[in-house]
């Protein structure tokens, strides 16, 4: 009984593996998507890397900076999920690798730096309150 079930699952697995998978995009398209996605993600990270010291440390544009950073984290998570889904569905390497890589880097870096950005805004707010208190007392 157990051997029959094992043989049936092996036969089912080999039949499933033998069915051809229609790739979602070609290797050329993957190169273009990876180049554009990586470039846009890198420029977005560079922009936020400049915005945090210039804006967050002064307490300016909190909604815009945090909104862009959270959107980048969500986009990274979505790309990561797309890459994992493509891998799970048996898509070729050139289909699952670009979204998996870009999603991991974008979600990881932007998500990892979110506490740094929030801390910069908290410090700016604390300095603003301290300066206001000193003005009232002085």
C-alpha positions as CSV (number, residue, x, y, z in Angstrom):
1,X,0.0,0.0,0.0
2,X,2.7,2.5,1.0
3,X,4.9,1.5,-2.0
4,X,1.9,2.0,-4.3
5,X,1.4,5.5,-3.0
6,X,5.1,6.3,-3.3
7,X,5.2,5.1,-6.9
8,X,2.1,7.1,-7.7
9,X,3.6,10.3,-6.4
10,X,6.8,9.7,-8.3
11,X,4.9,9.1,-11.5
12,X,2.8,12.2,-10.9
13,X,5.9,14.3,-10.1
14,X,7.7,13.1,-13.3
15,X,4.6,13.8,-15.4
16,X,4.4,17.3,-13.9
17,X,8.1,17.9,-14.5
18,X,7.8,16.7,-18.1
19,X,5.1,19.3,-19.0
20,X,6.8,22.3,-20.7
21,X,6.6,25.6,-18.9
22,X,5.7,28.7,-20.9
23,X,8.2,31.3,-19.8
24,X,6.8,34.7,-18.8
25,X,9.5,36.6,-20.7
26,X,12.6,36.0,-22.8
27,X,16.2,36.3,-21.7
28,X,16.5,39.6,-23.7
29,X,13.4,41.0,-21.9
30,X,14.9,39.8,-18.5
31,X,18.1,41.7,-19.2
32,X,16.1,44.9,-20.0
33,X,13.8,44.4,-17.0
34,X,16.8,43.8,-14.7
35,X,18.7,46.8,-16.0
36,X,15.8,49.2,-15.8
37,X,14.7,47.8,-12.4
38,X,18.1,47.8,-10.9
39,X,18.8,51.3,-12.2
40,X,15.6,52.8,-11.0
41,X,16.0,51.0,-7.6
42,X,19.5,52.3,-7.3
43,X,18.6,55.9,-8.2
44,X,15.6,55.7,-5.8
45,X,18.0,54.6,-3.0
46,X,20.5,57.3,-3.9
47,X,17.7,59.9,-3.8
48,X,16.5,58.7,-0.4
49,X,20.1,58.6,0.8
50,X,20.4,62.3,-0.1
51,X,17.0,63.2,1.2
52,X,17.4,61.8,4.7
53,X,20.3,64.0,5.8
54,X,19.0,67.0,4.0
55,X,15.3,66.8,4.9
56,X,14.8,64.4,7.7
57,X,17.5,65.8,9.9
58,X,15.8,69.2,9.5
59,X,12.3,67.7,10.1
60,X,11.1,68.6,6.6
61,X,9.0,66.6,4.1
62,X,8.3,63.8,6.5
63,X,5.3,62.5,4.6
64,X,7.0,62.6,1.2
65,X,10.3,60.9,2.4
66,X,8.6,58.2,4.5
67,X,5.9,57.7,1.8
68,X,8.5,57.1,-0.9
69,X,10.5,54.8,1.4
70,X,7.5,52.7,2.4
71,X,6.4,52.5,-1.2
72,X,9.9,51.2,-2.2
73,X,9.7,48.6,0.6
74,X,6.2,47.5,-0.6
75,X,7.5,47.4,-4.2
76,X,10.5,45.3,-3.1
77,X,8.2,42.9,-1.2
78,X,5.9,42.6,-4.3
79,X,8.9,41.9,-6.6
80,X,10.3,39.4,-4.1
81,X,6.9,37.6,-4.0
82,X,6.8,37.6,-7.9
83,X,10.3,36.0,-8.0
84,X,9.3,33.4,-5.4
85,X,6.1,32.6,-7.3
86,X,8.1,32.3,-10.6
87,X,10.6,30.0,-8.9
88,X,7.8,27.9,-7.4
89,X,6.0,27.6,-10.7
90,X,9.2,26.3,-12.4
91,X,10.0,29.3,-14.5
92,X,13.5,29.4,-15.9
93,X,16.3,31.3,-14.1
94,X,16.1,34.4,-16.3
95,X,12.4,34.8,-15.3
96,X,12.7,34.4,-11.5
97,X,16.1,35.9,-10.9
98,X,15.6,39.6,-11.7
99,X,12.5,40.2,-9.6
100,X,13.9,38.0,-6.8
101,X,17.2,40.0,-6.7
102,X,15.7,43.4,-7.1
103,X,13.0,42.7,-4.6
104,X,15.4,41.3,-2.0
105,X,17.8,44.3,-2.3
106,X,15.1,46.9,-2.5
107,X,12.9,45.5,0.3
108,X,15.9,44.7,2.5
109,X,17.8,48.0,2.1
110,X,14.8,50.3,2.2
111,X,13.1,48.3,5.0
112,X,16.4,48.1,6.9
113,X,16.9,51.8,6.7
114,X,13.4,52.7,7.7
115,X,14.3,52.9,11.4
116,X,17.2,55.2,10.6
117,X,14.9,57.6,8.7
118,X,12.3,57.5,11.5
119,X,15.1,58.1,14.1
120,X,16.3,61.2,12.1
121,X,12.8,62.6,12.2
122,X,12.4,61.9,15.9
123,X,15.8,63.6,16.6
124,X,14.7,66.6,14.5
125,X,11.4,66.9,16.4
126,X,13.2,66.6,19.8
127,X,15.6,69.4,18.8
128,X,12.8,71.6,17.6
129,X,10.9,71.1,20.9
130,X,14.1,71.8,22.9
131,X,14.8,75.0,21.0
132,X,11.1,76.1,21.4
133,X,11.4,75.5,25.2
134,X,14.7,77.4,25.4
135,X,13.1,80.4,23.5
136,X,10.2,80.5,26.0
137,X,12.5,80.3,29.0
138,X,15.1,82.8,27.7
